[in-house]
Amino acid sequence: MPAPPEASTWYHGTVAWFDAPKGFGFIEPAEGPRGPVFVDFSSIEMSGYRTLVEGQPVRFVRSAGRAEAVAVRPLAETGSAGVAA
């Protein structure tokens, strides 16, 4: 899936939870439409093993008409315990 253009609306949020073995979770938006936003590992824009950690701040683009993130960029690197590195 190609990354959305930079002109897309990016929102900020926090990872509510993420199940790494299953590869999906939810983001709680800090702005924009309220309610949890679904995120699949394939939408995470990072190198290596694509995963998120509960409480991690992210930027994301919402799918048109759906509560789903189509691009997610972690804003902080985290260690294995979920603590900012």
PyMOL Python script that loads the backbone (N, CA, C, O; Angstrom):
from pymol import cmd

cmd.read_pdbstr("""\
ATOM      1  N   MET A   1       0.842  -1.162   0.000  1.00  0.00           N
ATOM      2  CA  MET A   1       0.000   0.000   0.000  1.00  0.00           C
ATOM      3  C   MET A   1       0.894   1.234   0.000  1.00  0.00           C
ATOM      4  O   MET A   1       1.741   1.363   0.884  1.00  0.00           O
ATOM      5  N   PRO A   2       0.738   2.151  -0.962  1.00  0.00           N
ATOM      6  CA  PRO A   2       1.581   3.344  -1.005  1.00  0.00           C
ATOM      7  C   PRO A   2       1.242   4.295   0.133  1.00  0.00           C
ATOM      8  O   PRO A   2       0.105   4.348   0.600  1.00  0.00           O
ATOM      9  N   ALA A   3       2.238   5.038   0.568  1.00  0.00           N
ATOM     10  CA  ALA A   3       2.025   6.014   1.632  1.00  0.00           C
ATOM     11  C   ALA A   3       1.144   7.141   1.113  1.00  0.00           C
ATOM     12  O   ALA A   3       1.219   7.487  -0.066  1.00  0.00           O
ATOM     13  N   PRO A   4       0.312   7.716   1.972  1.00  0.00           N
ATOM     14  CA  PRO A   4      -0.538   8.815   1.543  1.00  0.00           C
ATOM     15  C   PRO A   4       0.305  10.053   1.269  1.00  0.00           C
ATOM     16  O   PRO A   4       1.382  10.202   1.846  1.00  0.00           O
ATOM     17  N   PRO A   5      -0.163  10.943   0.399  1.00  0.00           N
ATOM     18  CA  PRO A   5       0.603  12.152   0.113  1.00  0.00           C
ATOM     19  C   PRO A   5       0.709  13.028   1.355  1.00  0.00           C
ATOM     20  O   PRO A   5      -0.143  12.961   2.241  1.00  0.00           O
ATOM     21  N   GLU A   6       1.739  13.836   1.421  1.00  0.00           N
ATOM     22  CA  GLU A   6       1.947  14.703   2.579  1.00  0.00           C
ATOM     23  C   GLU A   6       0.801  15.689   2.755  1.00  0.00           C
ATOM     24  O   GLU A   6       0.625  16.228   3.847  1.00  0.00           O
ATOM     25  N   ALA A   7       0.012  15.940   1.702  1.00  0.00           N
ATOM     26  CA  ALA A   7      -1.115  16.862   1.793  1.00  0.00           C
ATOM     27  C   ALA A   7      -2.291  16.249   2.549  1.00  0.00           C
ATOM     28  O   ALA A   7      -3.249  16.959   2.854  1.00  0.00           O
ATOM     29  N   SER A   8      -2.247  14.952   2.861  1.00  0.00           N
ATOM     30  CA  SER A   8      -3.312  14.303   3.618  1.00  0.00           C
ATOM     31  C   SER A   8      -3.400  14.914   5.014  1.00  0.00           C
ATOM     32  O   SER A   8      -2.428  15.480   5.514  1.00  0.00           O
ATOM     33  N   THR A   9      -4.570  14.794   5.636  1.00  0.00           N
ATOM     34  CA  THR A   9      -4.742  15.289   6.996  1.00  0.00           C
ATOM     35  C   THR A   9      -4.158  14.286   7.980  1.00  0.00           C
ATOM     36  O   THR A   9      -4.609  13.144   8.065  1.00  0.00           O
ATOM     37  N   TRP A  10      -3.162  14.723   8.711  1.00  0.00           N
ATOM     38  CA  TRP A  10      -2.525  13.887   9.729  1.00  0.00           C
ATOM     39  C   TRP A  10      -3.081  14.263  11.091  1.00  0.00           C
ATOM     40  O   TRP A  10      -3.212  15.444  11.413  1.00  0.00           O
ATOM     41  N   TYR A  11      -3.404  13.261  11.885  1.00  0.00           N
ATOM     42  CA  TYR A  11      -3.913  13.452  13.235  1.00  0.00           C
ATOM     43  C   TYR A  11      -2.892  12.912  14.228  1.00  0.00           C
ATOM     44  O   TYR A  11      -2.044  12.089  13.880  1.00  0.00           O
ATOM     45  N   HIS A  12      -2.984  13.384  15.462  1.00  0.00           N
ATOM     46  CA  HIS A  12      -2.158  12.862  16.549  1.00  0.00           C
ATOM     47  C   HIS A  12      -3.020  11.985  17.438  1.00  0.00           C
ATOM     48  O   HIS A  12      -4.223  12.209  17.572  1.00  0.00           O
ATOM     49  N   GLY A  13      -2.401  10.994  18.040  1.00  0.00           N
ATOM     50  CA  GLY A  13      -3.123  10.123  18.950  1.00  0.00           C
ATOM     51  C   GLY A  13      -2.159   9.302  19.778  1.00  0.00           C
ATOM     52  O   GLY A  13      -0.941   9.469  19.706  1.00  0.00           O
ATOM     53  N   THR A  14      -2.733   8.414  20.563  1.00  0.00           N
ATOM     54  CA  THR A  14      -1.970   7.533  21.439  1.00  0.00           C
ATOM     55  C   THR A  14      -2.444   6.105  21.217  1.00  0.00           C
ATOM     56  O   THR A  14      -3.642   5.856  21.081  1.00  0.00           O
ATOM     57  N   VAL A  15      -1.515   5.181  21.180  1.00  0.00           N
ATOM     58  CA  VAL A  15      -1.880   3.777  21.008  1.00  0.00           C
ATOM     59  C   VAL A  15      -2.648   3.321  22.250  1.00  0.00           C
ATOM     60  O   VAL A  15      -2.117   3.346  23.360  1.00  0.00           O
ATOM     61  N   ALA A  16      -3.904   2.903  22.054  1.00  0.00           N
ATOM     62  CA  ALA A  16      -4.726   2.402  23.161  1.00  0.00           C
ATOM     63  C   ALA A  16      -4.279   0.989  23.522  1.00  0.00           C
ATOM     64  O   ALA A  16      -4.100   0.669  24.697  1.00  0.00           O
ATOM     65  N   TRP A  17      -4.102   0.155  22.513  1.00  0.00           N
ATOM     66  CA  TRP A  17      -3.532  -1.185  22.689  1.00  0.00           C
ATOM     67  C   TRP A  17      -3.139  -1.722  21.326  1.00  0.00           C
ATOM     68  O   TRP A  17      -3.675  -1.304  20.299  1.00  0.00           O
ATOM     69  N   PHE A  18      -2.193  -2.655  21.330  1.00  0.00           N
ATOM     70  CA  PHE A  18      -1.731  -3.270  20.088  1.00  0.00           C
ATOM     71  C   PHE A  18      -1.322  -4.701  20.393  1.00  0.00           C
ATOM     72  O   PHE A  18      -0.494  -4.942  21.271  1.00  0.00           O
ATOM     73  N   ASP A  19      -1.901  -5.647  19.670  1.00  0.00           N
ATOM     74  CA  ASP A  19      -1.592  -7.072  19.825  1.00  0.00           C
ATOM     75  C   ASP A  19      -0.545  -7.422  18.770  1.00  0.00           C
ATOM     76  O   ASP A  19      -0.889  -7.697  17.620  1.00  0.00           O
ATOM     77  N   ALA A  20       0.728  -7.412  19.157  1.00  0.00           N
ATOM     78  CA  ALA A  20       1.816  -7.648  18.205  1.00  0.00           C
ATOM     79  C   ALA A  20       1.719  -8.997  17.502  1.00  0.00           C
ATOM     80  O   ALA A  20       1.912  -9.044  16.287  1.00  0.00           O
ATOM     81  N   PRO A  21       1.429 -10.107  18.202  1.00  0.00           N
ATOM     82  CA  PRO A  21       1.335 -11.390  17.496  1.00  0.00           C
ATOM     83  C   PRO A  21       0.236 -11.413  16.428  1.00  0.00           C
ATOM     84  O   PRO A  21       0.396 -12.041  15.381  1.00  0.00           O
ATOM     85  N   LYS A  22      -0.868 -10.733  16.695  1.00  0.00           N
ATOM     86  CA  LYS A  22      -1.967 -10.696  15.716  1.00  0.00           C
ATOM     87  C   LYS A  22      -1.807  -9.553  14.720  1.00  0.00           C
ATOM     88  O   LYS A  22      -2.414  -9.579  13.650  1.00  0.00           O
ATOM     89  N   GLY A  23      -0.992  -8.545  15.059  1.00  0.00           N
ATOM     90  CA  GLY A  23      -0.686  -7.467  14.130  1.00  0.00           C
ATOM     91  C   GLY A  23      -1.733  -6.381  13.996  1.00  0.00           C
ATOM     92  O   GLY A  23      -1.828  -5.746  12.946  1.00  0.00           O
ATOM     93  N   PHE A  24      -2.518  -6.153  15.033  1.00  0.00           N
ATOM     94  CA  PHE A  24      -3.487  -5.061  14.959  1.00  0.00           C
ATOM     95  C   PHE A  24      -3.764  -4.491  16.338  1.00  0.00           C
ATOM     96  O   PHE A  24      -3.421  -5.088  17.358  1.00  0.00           O
ATOM     97  N   GLY A  25      -4.397  -3.314  16.346  1.00  0.00           N
ATOM     98  CA  GLY A  25      -4.749  -2.663  17.593  1.00  0.00           C
ATOM     99  C   GLY A  25      -5.576  -1.428  17.322  1.00  0.00           C
ATOM    100  O   GLY A  25      -6.188  -1.296  16.262  1.00  0.00           O
ATOM    101  N   PHE A  26      -5.591  -0.514  18.298  1.00  0.00           N
ATOM    102  CA  PHE A  26      -6.396   0.697  18.182  1.00  0.00           C
ATOM    103  C   PHE A  26      -5.639   1.909  18.688  1.00  0.00           C
ATOM    104  O   PHE A  26      -4.831   1.821  19.612  1.00  0.00           O
ATOM    105  N   ILE A  27      -5.918   3.044  18.062  1.00  0.00           N
ATOM    106  CA  ILE A  27      -5.357   4.338  18.433  1.00  0.00           C
ATOM    107  C   ILE A  27      -6.489   5.177  19.004  1.00  0.00           C
ATOM    108  O   ILE A  27      -7.606   5.152  18.485  1.00  0.00           O
ATOM    109  N   GLU A  28      -6.207   5.919  20.070  1.00  0.00           N
ATOM    110  CA  GLU A  28      -7.169   6.875  20.621  1.00  0.00           C
ATOM    111  C   GLU A  28      -6.762   8.251  20.094  1.00  0.00           C
ATOM    112  O   GLU A  28      -5.711   8.766  20.474  1.00  0.00           O
ATOM    113  N   PRO A  29      -7.578   8.855  19.224  1.00  0.00           N
ATOM    114  CA  PRO A  29      -7.219  10.146  18.639  1.00  0.00           C
ATOM    115  C   PRO A  29      -7.188  11.265  19.679  1.00  0.00           C
ATOM    116  O   PRO A  29      -7.993  11.278  20.610  1.00  0.00           O
ATOM    117  N   ALA A  30      -6.255  12.202  19.517  1.00  0.00           N
ATOM    118  CA  ALA A  30      -6.178  13.378  20.379  1.00  0.00           C
ATOM    119  C   ALA A  30      -6.955  14.531  19.764  1.00  0.00           C
ATOM    120  O   ALA A  30      -7.248  15.521  20.435  1.00  0.00           O
ATOM    121  N   GLU A  31      -7.289  14.399  18.482  1.00  0.00           N
ATOM    122  CA  GLU A  31      -7.987  15.459  17.749  1.00  0.00           C
ATOM    123  C   GLU A  31      -8.790  14.831  16.616  1.00  0.00           C
ATOM    124  O   GLU A  31      -8.643  13.644  16.324  1.00  0.00           O
ATOM    125  N   GLY A  32      -9.626  15.623  15.992  1.00  0.00           N
ATOM    126  CA  GLY A  32     -10.434  15.105  14.888  1.00  0.00           C
ATOM    127  C   GLY A  32     -11.591  14.275  15.405  1.00  0.00           C
ATOM    128  O   GLY A  32     -11.958  14.381  16.575  1.00  0.00           O
ATOM    129  N   PRO A  33     -12.172  13.448  14.541  1.00  0.00           N
ATOM    130  CA  PRO A  33     -13.298  12.607  14.964  1.00  0.00           C
ATOM    131  C   PRO A  33     -12.910  11.731  16.156  1.00  0.00           C
ATOM    132  O   PRO A  33     -11.822  11.157  16.190  1.00  0.00           O
ATOM    133  N   ARG A  34     -13.809  11.639  17.121  1.00  0.00           N
ATOM    134  CA  ARG A  34     -13.543  10.873  18.336  1.00  0.00           C
ATOM    135  C   ARG A  34     -13.826   9.391  18.133  1.00  0.00           C
ATOM    136  O   ARG A  34     -14.470   8.993  17.162  1.00  0.00           O
ATOM    137  N   GLY A  35     -13.341   8.595  19.051  1.00  0.00           N
ATOM    138  CA  GLY A  35     -13.559   7.156  19.007  1.00  0.00           C
ATOM    139  C   GLY A  35     -12.320   6.432  18.551  1.00  0.00           C
ATOM    140  O   GLY A  35     -11.472   7.018  17.878  1.00  0.00           O
ATOM    141  N   PRO A  36     -12.196   5.155  18.908  1.00  0.00           N
ATOM    142  CA  PRO A  36     -11.006   4.381  18.565  1.00  0.00           C
ATOM    143  C   PRO A  36     -10.838   4.213  17.059  1.00  0.00           C
ATOM    144  O   PRO A  36     -11.813   4.101  16.316  1.00  0.00           O
ATOM    145  N   VAL A  37      -9.581   4.199  16.629  1.00  0.00           N
ATOM    146  CA  VAL A  37      -9.231   4.042  15.215  1.00  0.00           C
ATOM    147  C   VAL A  37      -8.438   2.744  15.072  1.00  0.00           C
ATOM    148  O   VAL A  37      -7.403   2.572  15.716  1.00  0.00           O
ATOM    149  N   PHE A  38      -8.916   1.841  14.237  1.00  0.00           N
ATOM    150  CA  PHE A  38      -8.258   0.562  13.991  1.00  0.00           C
ATOM    151  C   PHE A  38      -6.932   0.786  13.283  1.00  0.00           C
ATOM    152  O   PHE A  38      -6.830   1.653  12.415  1.00  0.00           O
ATOM    153  N   VAL A  39      -5.912   0.009  13.648  1.00  0.00           N
ATOM    154  CA  VAL A  39      -4.617   0.061  12.964  1.00  0.00           C
ATOM    155  C   VAL A  39      -4.110  -1.362  12.742  1.00  0.00           C
ATOM    156  O   VAL A  39      -4.095  -2.179  13.663  1.00  0.00           O
ATOM    157  N   ASP A  40      -3.698  -1.643  11.512  1.00  0.00           N
ATOM    158  CA  ASP A  40      -3.097  -2.916  11.136  1.00  0.00           C
ATOM    159  C   ASP A  40      -1.595  -2.693  10.988  1.00  0.00           C
ATOM    160  O   ASP A  40      -1.166  -1.603  10.610  1.00  0.00           O
ATOM    161  N   PHE A  41      -0.804  -3.705  11.280  1.00  0.00           N
ATOM    162  CA  PHE A  41       0.660  -3.557  11.216  1.00  0.00           C
ATOM    163  C   PHE A  41       1.129  -3.073   9.850  1.00  0.00           C
ATOM    164  O   PHE A  41       2.147  -2.386   9.763  1.00  0.00           O
ATOM    165  N   SER A  42       0.415  -3.413   8.786  1.00  0.00           N
ATOM    166  CA  SER A  42       0.833  -3.027   7.436  1.00  0.00           C
ATOM    167  C   SER A  42       0.747  -1.524   7.206  1.00  0.00           C
ATOM    168  O   SER A  42       1.323  -1.018   6.243  1.00  0.00           O
ATOM    169  N   SER A  43       0.037  -0.797   8.074  1.00  0.00           N
ATOM    170  CA  SER A  43      -0.088   0.658   7.957  1.00  0.00           C
ATOM    171  C   SER A  43       0.982   1.407   8.744  1.00  0.00           C
ATOM    172  O   SER A  43       1.065   2.632   8.663  1.00  0.00           O
ATOM    173  N   ILE A  44       1.802   0.682   9.505  1.00  0.00           N
ATOM    174  CA  ILE A  44       2.827   1.320  10.331  1.00  0.00           C
ATOM    175  C   ILE A  44       4.045   1.617   9.466  1.00  0.00           C
ATOM    176  O   ILE A  44       4.610   0.719   8.842  1.00  0.00           O
ATOM    177  N   GLU A  45       4.442   2.887   9.436  1.00  0.00           N
ATOM    178  CA  GLU A  45       5.569   3.324   8.615  1.00  0.00           C
ATOM    179  C   GLU A  45       6.836   3.379   9.461  1.00  0.00           C
ATOM    180  O   GLU A  45       7.144   4.393  10.086  1.00  0.00           O
ATOM    181  N   MET A  46       7.560   2.264   9.463  1.00  0.00           N
ATOM    182  CA  MET A  46       8.836   2.178  10.168  1.00  0.00           C
ATOM    183  C   MET A  46       9.618   1.004   9.594  1.00  0.00           C
ATOM    184  O   MET A  46       9.045   0.121   8.955  1.00  0.00           O
ATOM    185  N   SER A  47      10.913   0.997   9.821  1.00  0.00           N
ATOM    186  CA  SER A  47      11.722  -0.113   9.331  1.00  0.00           C
ATOM    187  C   SER A  47      11.715  -1.238  10.357  1.00  0.00           C
ATOM    188  O   SER A  47      11.407  -1.022  11.529  1.00  0.00           O
ATOM    189  N   GLY A  48      12.053  -2.424   9.909  1.00  0.00           N
ATOM    190  CA  GLY A  48      12.120  -3.570  10.813  1.00  0.00           C
ATOM    191  C   GLY A  48      10.750  -4.110  11.157  1.00  0.00           C
ATOM    192  O   GLY A  48       9.801  -3.983  10.382  1.00  0.00           O
ATOM    193  N   TYR A  49      10.657  -4.715  12.330  1.00  0.00           N
ATOM    194  CA  TYR A  49       9.408  -5.318  12.801  1.00  0.00           C
ATOM    195  C   TYR A  49       8.424  -4.203  13.139  1.00  0.00           C
ATOM    196  O   TYR A  49       8.677  -3.402  14.038  1.00  0.00           O
ATOM    197  N   ARG A  50       7.314  -4.150  12.430  1.00  0.00           N
ATOM    198  CA  ARG A  50       6.344  -3.069  12.596  1.00  0.00           C
ATOM    199  C   ARG A  50       5.361  -3.398  13.715  1.00  0.00           C
ATOM    200  O   ARG A  50       4.493  -4.260  13.575  1.00  0.00           O
ATOM    201  N   THR A  51       5.522  -2.689  14.825  1.00  0.00           N
ATOM    202  CA  THR A  51       4.652  -2.887  15.977  1.00  0.00           C
ATOM    203  C   THR A  51       4.500  -1.569  16.714  1.00  0.00           C
ATOM    204  O   THR A  51       5.265  -0.633  16.488  1.00  0.00           O
ATOM    205  N   LEU A  52       3.526  -1.498  17.584  1.00  0.00           N
ATOM    206  CA  LEU A  52       3.285  -0.326  18.417  1.00  0.00           C
ATOM    207  C   LEU A  52       3.161  -0.789  19.860  1.00  0.00           C
ATOM    208  O   LEU A  52       2.954  -1.972  20.132  1.00  0.00           O
ATOM    209  N   VAL A  53       3.291   0.167  20.786  1.00  0.00           N
ATOM    210  CA  VAL A  53       3.236  -0.139  22.207  1.00  0.00           C
ATOM    211  C   VAL A  53       2.165   0.739  22.854  1.00  0.00           C
ATOM    212  O   VAL A  53       2.047   1.921  22.531  1.00  0.00           O
ATOM    213  N   GLU A  54       1.399   0.166  23.753  1.00  0.00           N
ATOM    214  CA  GLU A  54       0.367   0.918  24.467  1.00  0.00           C
ATOM    215  C   GLU A  54       0.954   2.195  25.060  1.00  0.00           C
ATOM    216  O   GLU A  54       2.002   2.162  25.705  1.00  0.00           O
ATOM    217  N   GLY A  55       0.272   3.324  24.838  1.00  0.00           N
ATOM    218  CA  GLY A  55       0.716   4.613  25.350  1.00  0.00           C
ATOM    219  C   GLY A  55       1.638   5.369  24.415  1.00  0.00           C
ATOM    220  O   GLY A  55       1.960   6.528  24.678  1.00  0.00           O
ATOM    221  N   GLN A  56       2.070   4.745  23.330  1.00  0.00           N
ATOM    222  CA  GLN A  56       2.998   5.366  22.390  1.00  0.00           C
ATOM    223  C   GLN A  56       2.292   6.453  21.580  1.00  0.00           C
ATOM    224  O   GLN A  56       1.214   6.205  21.040  1.00  0.00           O
ATOM    225  N   PRO A  57       2.881   7.662  21.481  1.00  0.00           N
ATOM    226  CA  PRO A  57       2.290   8.711  20.650  1.00  0.00           C
ATOM    227  C   PRO A  57       2.547   8.419  19.170  1.00  0.00           C
ATOM    228  O   PRO A  57       3.617   7.937  18.799  1.00  0.00           O
ATOM    229  N   VAL A  58       1.551   8.717  18.331  1.00  0.00           N
ATOM    230  CA  VAL A  58       1.658   8.474  16.894  1.00  0.00           C
ATOM    231  C   VAL A  58       0.996   9.607  16.112  1.00  0.00           C
ATOM    232  O   VAL A  58       0.191  10.368  16.647  1.00  0.00           O
ATOM    233  N   ARG A  59       1.356   9.696  14.836  1.00  0.00           N
ATOM    234  CA  ARG A  59       0.641  10.513  13.849  1.00  0.00           C
ATOM    235  C   ARG A  59       0.015   9.515  12.899  1.00  0.00           C
ATOM    236  O   ARG A  59       0.596   8.466  12.621  1.00  0.00           O
ATOM    237  N   PHE A  60      -1.182   9.839  12.393  1.00  0.00           N
ATOM    238  CA  PHE A  60      -1.838   8.901  11.492  1.00  0.00           C
ATOM    239  C   PHE A  60      -2.792   9.609  10.544  1.00  0.00           C
ATOM    240  O   PHE A  60      -3.262  10.715  10.811  1.00  0.00           O
ATOM    241  N   VAL A  61      -3.067   8.937   9.424  1.00  0.00           N
ATOM    242  CA  VAL A  61      -4.050   9.386   8.436  1.00  0.00           C
ATOM    243  C   VAL A  61      -5.212   8.416   8.510  1.00  0.00           C
ATOM    244  O   VAL A  61      -5.022   7.200   8.485  1.00  0.00           O
ATOM    245  N   ARG A  62      -6.426   8.963   8.602  1.00  0.00           N
ATOM    246  CA  ARG A  62      -7.631   8.128   8.659  1.00  0.00           C
ATOM    247  C   ARG A  62      -8.098   7.776   7.260  1.00  0.00           C
ATOM    248  O   ARG A  62      -7.945   8.560   6.323  1.00  0.00           O
ATOM    249  N   SER A  63      -8.669   6.591   7.131  1.00  0.00           N
ATOM    250  CA  SER A  63      -9.311   6.162   5.894  1.00  0.00           C
ATOM    251  C   SER A  63     -10.581   6.983   5.722  1.00  0.00           C
ATOM    252  O   SER A  63     -11.280   7.263   6.695  1.00  0.00           O
ATOM    253  N   ALA A  64     -10.878   7.366   4.493  1.00  0.00           N
ATOM    254  CA  ALA A  64     -12.094   8.135   4.221  1.00  0.00           C
ATOM    255  C   ALA A  64     -13.322   7.311   4.589  1.00  0.00           C
ATOM    256  O   ALA A  64     -13.530   6.217   4.064  1.00  0.00           O
ATOM    257  N   GLY A  65     -14.130   7.845   5.493  1.00  0.00           N
ATOM    258  CA  GLY A  65     -15.379   7.198   5.864  1.00  0.00           C
ATOM    259  C   GLY A  65     -15.270   6.015   6.799  1.00  0.00           C
ATOM    260  O   GLY A  65     -16.282   5.384   7.103  1.00  0.00           O
ATOM    261  N   ARG A  66     -14.076   5.693   7.266  1.00  0.00           N
ATOM    262  CA  ARG A  66     -13.898   4.539   8.161  1.00  0.00           C
ATOM    263  C   ARG A  66     -13.012   4.935   9.333  1.00  0.00           C
ATOM    264  O   ARG A  66     -12.168   5.823   9.215  1.00  0.00           O
ATOM    265  N   ALA A  67     -13.208   4.276  10.447  1.00  0.00           N
ATOM    266  CA  ALA A  67     -12.359   4.508  11.623  1.00  0.00           C
ATOM    267  C   ALA A  67     -11.161   3.571  11.545  1.00  0.00           C
ATOM    268  O   ALA A  67     -10.970   2.699  12.393  1.00  0.00           O
ATOM    269  N   GLU A  68     -10.357   3.778  10.498  1.00  0.00           N
ATOM    270  CA  GLU A  68      -9.171   2.948  10.264  1.00  0.00           C
ATOM    271  C   GLU A  68      -8.019   3.836   9.827  1.00  0.00           C
ATOM    272  O   GLU A  68      -8.202   4.742   9.014  1.00  0.00           O
ATOM    273  N   ALA A  69      -6.832   3.579  10.365  1.00  0.00           N
ATOM    274  CA  ALA A  69      -5.641   4.323   9.978  1.00  0.00           C
ATOM    275  C   ALA A  69      -5.029   3.681   8.737  1.00  0.00           C
ATOM    276  O   ALA A  69      -4.844   2.465   8.687  1.00  0.00           O
ATOM    277  N   VAL A  70      -4.714   4.506   7.733  1.00  0.00           N
ATOM    278  CA  VAL A  70      -4.089   3.982   6.517  1.00  0.00           C
ATOM    279  C   VAL A  70      -2.591   4.271   6.492  1.00  0.00           C
ATOM    280  O   VAL A  70      -1.868   3.741   5.649  1.00  0.00           O
ATOM    281  N   ALA A  71      -2.131   5.103   7.407  1.00  0.00           N
ATOM    282  CA  ALA A  71      -0.701   5.383   7.566  1.00  0.00           C
ATOM    283  C   ALA A  71      -0.484   5.772   9.017  1.00  0.00           C
ATOM    284  O   ALA A  71      -1.198   6.623   9.547  1.00  0.00           O
ATOM    285  N   VAL A  72       0.494   5.159   9.661  1.00  0.00           N
ATOM    286  CA  VAL A  72       0.784   5.442  11.071  1.00  0.00           C
ATOM    287  C   VAL A  72       2.282   5.661  11.215  1.00  0.00           C
ATOM    288  O   VAL A  72       3.083   4.836  10.775  1.00  0.00           O
ATOM    289  N   ARG A  73       2.653   6.770  11.829  1.00  0.00           N
ATOM    290  CA  ARG A  73       4.065   7.073  12.083  1.00  0.00           C
ATOM    291  C   ARG A  73       4.288   7.223  13.587  1.00  0.00           C
ATOM    292  O   ARG A  73       3.801   8.177  14.193  1.00  0.00           O
ATOM    293  N   PRO A  74       5.017   6.295  14.186  1.00  0.00           N
ATOM    294  CA  PRO A  74       5.339   6.422  15.611  1.00  0.00           C
ATOM    295  C   PRO A  74       6.132   7.706  15.853  1.00  0.00           C
ATOM    296  O   PRO A  74       6.999   8.059  15.054  1.00  0.00           O
ATOM    297  N   LEU A  75       5.840   8.401  16.948  1.00  0.00           N
ATOM    298  CA  LEU A  75       6.542   9.641  17.276  1.00  0.00           C
ATOM    299  C   LEU A  75       7.644   9.434  18.292  1.00  0.00           C
ATOM    300  O   LEU A  75       8.440  10.343  18.528  1.00  0.00           O
ATOM    301  N   ALA A  76       7.711   8.253  18.905  1.00  0.00           N
ATOM    302  CA  ALA A  76       8.763   7.972  19.885  1.00  0.00           C
ATOM    303  C   ALA A  76       9.181   6.518  19.743  1.00  0.00           C
ATOM    304  O   ALA A  76       8.343   5.632  19.578  1.00  0.00           O
ATOM    305  N   GLU A  77      10.473   6.285  19.807  1.00  0.00           N
ATOM    306  CA  GLU A  77      10.972   4.914  19.805  1.00  0.00           C
ATOM    307  C   GLU A  77      10.735   4.338  21.188  1.00  0.00           C
ATOM    308  O   GLU A  77      10.875   5.042  22.189  1.00  0.00           O
ATOM    309  N   THR A  78      10.380   3.069  21.252  1.00  0.00           N
ATOM    310  CA  THR A  78      10.164   2.449  22.550  1.00  0.00           C
ATOM    311  C   THR A  78      11.007   1.200  22.675  1.00  0.00           C
ATOM    312  O   THR A  78      11.320   0.539  21.685  1.00  0.00           O
ATOM    313  N   GLY A  79      11.366   0.889  23.896  1.00  0.00           N
ATOM    314  CA  GLY A  79      12.086  -0.341  24.173  1.00  0.00           C
ATOM    315  C   GLY A  79      11.109  -1.479  24.341  1.00  0.00           C
ATOM    316  O   GLY A  79       9.905  -1.291  24.169  1.00  0.00           O
ATOM    317  N   SER A  80      11.601  -2.650  24.673  1.00  0.00           N
ATOM    318  CA  SER A  80      10.739  -3.821  24.794  1.00  0.00           C
ATOM    319  C   SER A  80       9.743  -3.693  25.937  1.00  0.00           C
ATOM    320  O   SER A  80       8.714  -4.369  25.926  1.00  0.00           O
ATOM    321  N   ALA A  81      10.018  -2.850  26.916  1.00  0.00           N
ATOM    322  CA  ALA A  81       9.098  -2.682  28.036  1.00  0.00           C
ATOM    323  C   ALA A  81       8.118  -1.547  27.800  1.00  0.00           C
ATOM    324  O   ALA A  81       7.321  -1.225  28.681  1.00  0.00           O
ATOM    325  N   GLY A  82       8.167  -0.928  26.605  1.00  0.00           N
ATOM    326  CA  GLY A  82       7.258   0.158  26.305  1.00  0.00           C
ATOM    327  C   GLY A  82       7.718   1.501  26.846  1.00  0.00           C
ATOM    328  O   GLY A  82       6.940   2.454  26.893  1.00  0.00           O
ATOM    329  N   VAL A  83       8.973   1.579  27.252  1.00  0.00           N
ATOM    330  CA  VAL A  83       9.529   2.805  27.788  1.00  0.00           C
ATOM    331  C   VAL A  83      10.306   3.498  26.686  1.00  0.00           C
ATOM    332  O   VAL A  83      11.051   2.852  25.948  1.00  0.00           O
ATOM    333  N   ALA A  84      10.138   4.812  26.568  1.00  0.00           N
ATOM    334  CA  ALA A  84      10.844   5.550  25.525  1.00  0.00           C
ATOM    335  C   ALA A  84      12.341   5.321  25.652  1.00  0.00           C
ATOM    336  O   ALA A  84      12.911   5.410  26.740  1.00  0.00           O
ATOM    337  N   ALA A  85      12.963   5.025  24.522  1.00  0.00           N
ATOM    338  CA  ALA A  85      14.396   4.724  24.524  1.00  0.00           C
ATOM    339  C   ALA A  85      15.221   5.991  24.414  1.00  0.00           C
ATOM    340  O   ALA A  85      16.450   5.929  24.401  1.00  0.00           O
TER     341      ALA A  85
END
""", "prot")
cmd.dss("prot")
cmd.show_as("cartoon", "prot")
cmd.util.cbc("prot")
cmd.orient("prot")
